[in-house]
Amino acid sequence: MTVYLDNAATTAMAPEVLEAMWPVMHHCYGNPSSSHAIGRRSRVQVEQSRRSMAAQLNCHPSNLIFTSGGTEADNLALNAAVVDLGCERIITSEAEHSAVIKTAERWSDRAPVELALVKHLPDGRVDVAHLAELLAASDKKTLVSLMHANNEVGVMIDLLEVGTLCRAHGALFHSDTVQTMCHYRFDLQALPVDFITCAGHKFHGPKGVGFLYVAPGLKITSIIAGGGQERSMRGGTENVHSIVGLAKAMELAFSDLEHHQVHIRGLKQQMVAGLRARFKDVRFNADSDQEDRLYTVLNVSFPPHPKSGMALFLLDLEGVCCSSGSACSSGATLGSHVLRTLGFHDPERVSLRFSFGRYNTEAEVDRALEAVSRVFAGAAESAA
Ligand SMILES: Cc1ncc(COP(=O)(O)O)c(C=O)c1O
């Protein structure tokens, strides 16, 4: 039986989400922009979903723009900051998801947008003092884009702290909240953020749908030329059934969030304890075993072992799905850009990310630990 511990990559859809989507696919086939009854039926589904999510996040429904997911939402935010809101400078980090860092680099290739990269502390967290220095160093209108939680190692920023700093310097603040949306609560009236992003497939919703939150008063234009959907901020016929699924996934997540957090923290602690018991020299990159890191993600650096390069493949054969902090290509370990940026890349050691979701069980974690022991057999001695 397969043990799926790659929930930071994507999650299984909740049965309740599928149940909510099916009748919409069946009966709400109208185009939400059509004025007739069948079209209006679809419009109702889209707007009810938007209202339901806005209520959960304490924002106005008009502040949520549906997108095809996290990548598009990140692109839309950075584009809006430069094209519509006059930002001439982007402060971000090389440890961001490629949806942010590549978009920022693309803009910096197009003068006059300047790119400034914030440093990280030795434990992987963003160096907020350096961010403050960068903000103070220029009068140019600036966008700060820093993710709430890193998808590979789970280091987090304090949205209130960073947002307040940005406000004090007149900078706009975008945070990629793809890994934290629906795993933490958000009060968007209280948080000083201008843009945050969401992808439904990270919390048991459908793939290919998400949203960008845009703070009140910010006027942005679409990056997709087309119809006037989403109040002209995102062209294209709305993905009605997926939007309904997204709203259902959020409702489910927030309905038992505290229980979900306790359950997953427990599984992660079980994994940490099991790994420590089995390997003398196991390490947790960026202290991903610590309480203040993203509770769904554990990034493990295994002791040197002859089979390290094959570990992901061997675990897959054992029925354990996780992901690698490094990519192996023709025998060459390339390494993840996050581990390199944060200083945790070690060519002698393989790093694997285990990420937990609501359907994982303690028995599955035990099975994963047994599989890991078989793959890295002898590593305990070799590390001594
Ligand atoms: C932090 C982060 N941002 C953005 C994305 C991209 O989201 P999507 O797959 O919905 O485009 C991901 C997904 O892996 C992510 O983990």
The ligand as a Gaussian input file, in Angstrom:
#p B3LYP/6-31G(d) Opt

LIG

0 1
 C        4.987000      28.219000      -2.248000
 C        4.356000      27.911000      -3.569000
 N        4.035000      28.910000      -4.399000
 C        3.454000      28.676000      -5.575000
 C        3.172000      27.415000      -6.007000
 C        2.535000      27.207000      -7.335000
 O        1.169000      26.900000      -7.206000
 P        0.397000      26.187000      -8.408000
 O        0.920000      24.794000      -8.491000
 O       -1.044000      26.236000      -7.998000
 O        0.646000      26.972000      -9.640000
 C        3.489000      26.324000      -5.173000
 C        3.219000      24.939000      -5.608000
 O        4.071000      24.079000      -5.598000
 C        4.102000      26.581000      -3.926000
 O        4.444000      25.590000      -3.095000

